[in-house]
Amino acid sequence: MPEDFDYSASITSMDVRETFPSIDPENLSEKDVLEILLYLFKQKPGFVDRGHELNNRDTAWVNAYLFRLKPTTDDDGMDRFMVETVGSSMDKMAELS
């Protein structure tokens, strides 16, 4: 994966409900967070999933980076989630194939 891969992404709560009928965007589980992040990243050209894991109800690890789904409101007043990079782990990077 290119080092300059753009992980920025967002999804509205309404799109979460439509894309993932079993996920309640107001009550995300650890699995939900990871599923949404992977869905968003797979929409971007050049994304390769080199490893991921659950973390908590706000964050998940993907490719040795810790990402948060941050609830916000867009310019039209729609609830959405923005992907925020929290940090990275050199140990996790070393484990990637």
C-alpha positions in Angstrom: 0.0 0.0 0.0 1.4 3.5 -0.8 2.5 5.4 2.2 0.5 8.4 1.1 -2.8 6.4 1.0 -5.6 8.8 1.8 -7.7 7.2 4.6 -10.0 10.2 4.9 -13.7 9.2 4.5 -17.1 9.8 5.9 -20.5 8.2 5.8 -23.9 9.5 6.9 -26.0 7.7 9.5 -28.7 7.2 6.9 -26.1 5.5 4.6 -25.0 3.3 7.5 -28.6 2.2 8.0 -29.1 1.6 4.2 -25.8 -0.2 3.7 -25.8 -2.2 6.9 -29.4 -2.8 7.9 -28.3 -4.7 11.0 -26.2 -1.8 12.4 -27.7 0.9 14.6 -25.6 4.0 14.0 -26.6 5.3 17.4 -25.3 2.2 19.2 -22.2 0.9 17.4 -20.4 -2.3 18.6 -16.7 -3.0 18.2 -17.5 -5.2 15.1 -19.7 -2.4 13.6 -16.9 0.1 13.8 -14.5 -2.2 12.0 -17.0 -3.2 9.4 -17.8 0.4 8.5 -14.2 1.4 8.3 -13.3 -1.5 6.0 -16.3 -0.7 3.9 -15.2 2.9 3.5 -11.6 2.1 2.8 -12.5 -0.6 0.2 -14.3 2.1 -1.8 -11.0 3.9 -2.4 -8.7 2.9 -5.2 -5.4 1.3 -4.0 -6.6 0.1 -0.6 -5.2 -3.3 0.5 -6.3 -4.8 3.8 -3.0 -5.9 5.3 -4.5 -6.6 8.7 -7.2 -5.3 11.0 -8.6 -5.9 14.5 -11.3 -4.8 16.8 -10.5 -2.2 19.4 -13.6 -0.7 21.0 -16.9 1.0 20.2 -15.2 4.1 18.7 -12.0 2.8 17.2 -10.5 -0.1 15.3 -7.1 -1.0 13.9 -6.6 -1.2 10.1 -3.1 -1.7 8.6 -1.4 -0.8 11.9 -3.3 2.5 12.2 -5.9 3.2 14.8 -9.0 4.9 13.3 -11.9 6.5 15.1 -15.4 6.9 13.6 -16.2 10.4 14.9 -19.9 11.4 14.9 -20.4 14.9 13.4 -22.9 16.8 11.4 -22.4 17.8 7.8 -23.2 21.2 6.2 -26.8 20.1 5.5 -27.4 19.1 9.1 -27.2 15.4 8.4 -25.6 13.1 11.1 -22.5 11.4 9.8 -19.3 9.7 10.8 -15.9 11.1 9.9 -12.8 8.8 9.9 -10.2 10.2 12.1 -6.7 8.8 12.4 -5.8 8.5 16.1 -2.3 7.0 15.8 -0.2 4.1 14.6 1.7 1.2 16.1 5.2 0.2 15.1 4.7 -3.2 16.7 1.6 -3.8 14.6 3.4 -2.5 11.5 6.2 -5.0 12.0 3.6 -7.8 12.1 2.1 -6.9 8.7 2.9 -9.1 5.8 
